[in-house]
Amino acid sequence: MSSTPTIRSRRHHSTEFKQELIGLCQPGVSISAVALAHGVNANLLRRWIKAFAVETTLSEESILGKLVPIRVESKSSVSTEGNIQLEIQRGSTRIHIKWPIAEAHACAQWLGEWIK
C-alpha cells in the first residue's frame, strides 16, 4: 500500500476578512477564541494584528497636525499637586490616563515614546 503525500496549499484571506477578525479582537476578547471560531491559527491572527497596527500608525506630521496648543505656566508658579489627565480615543477604544503632576517630565517622555 503506497501513500501519496498530501500537498498543502496556502490559503489566502481577503483584506476585508483580516480586518473583520482584527476588529473582533477587542480588550477582554480572546484572540485564540476569535481565531478558532473563524478557522485560522491564533498566531496568524496575532501577526495580522501586528501588521495592521504598523500600517495604521500615524506619521509624526499627521499627529502634530492634530495636537491642540496649550498654555504652560512658568515652572515657579506650577503646582506639583494633582494629576495630569489624558483621554485618548481611537475607534471604539478609549484610554484614560492619570499621571502625577510631580512626574510631568516622565509623562512627557512616555507619551513621546508611545506616539512614535
TALIN-V78732 format. One line per field, one symbol per residue. ss: DSSP state (h for helix, s for strand, l for the rest). A space follows every 10 residues. Layout:
ss = ???
//
This chain:
ss = llllllllll llllhhhhhh hhhhllllll hhhhhhhlll lhhhhhhhhh hhhhhhlllh hhhhhhllll llllhhhlll llssssssss llssssssss hhhhhhhhhh hhhhhl
//
